Amino acid sequence: MASLLPKSAMVRGRDEVYVAAMPLRATKGPPQLLMSAAYSLNFWDFQHFMVIIKPSQPSQVLIFDFQPEDPEDIYVALAALYGRAVPGVVLVRKLKKLPRNKCWLVGYSKEDAVEIAREFNEKWETNLRIGLHDCRDYTNSLVKQLTGEKQVLKRLRNLYS
């Protein structure tokens, strides 16, 4: 895990906001192998992005994520690749600890980050369109809501590509 903030910027008593990347999911077999290879080679456009919140008070680390309802369905993948809207879902999952790789501290929330993220999710449109309304848009928008930073993925891409 890397921090994009100088040590002097570390803040106690505020929720930490991270961005993490993982391989895109695909149907089993060659498509899944291709996505894993693209992720391993750090092809930025073939990664799935999500927001992680680590509350200041000891509790579970939470992942906030936007993806297709069935990311392994080949028909959903084809529709998405052709620019059609597919049903999406916002997920909130618990983690025991932060990922070790491709996870970056991007800032701190000024208020209760988990509550802000839950309110944000209630308003998020769930029709997913690759390149127009996908995990990148979700991550950028949620980080902006939590920290005020616009286009965090652009900054991360410039630093790590």
PyMOL commands that set and color helices and strands:
alter all, ss='L'
color gray80, all
select helices_A, chain A and resi 7-9+30-40+44-46+74-81+113-123+135-147+152-160
alter helices_A, ss='H'
color red, helices_A
select strands_A, chain A and resi 2-3+16-23+47-54+61-68+86-95+103-108+127-128
alter strands_A, ss='S'
color yellow, strands_A
deselect
rebuild
show_as cartoon
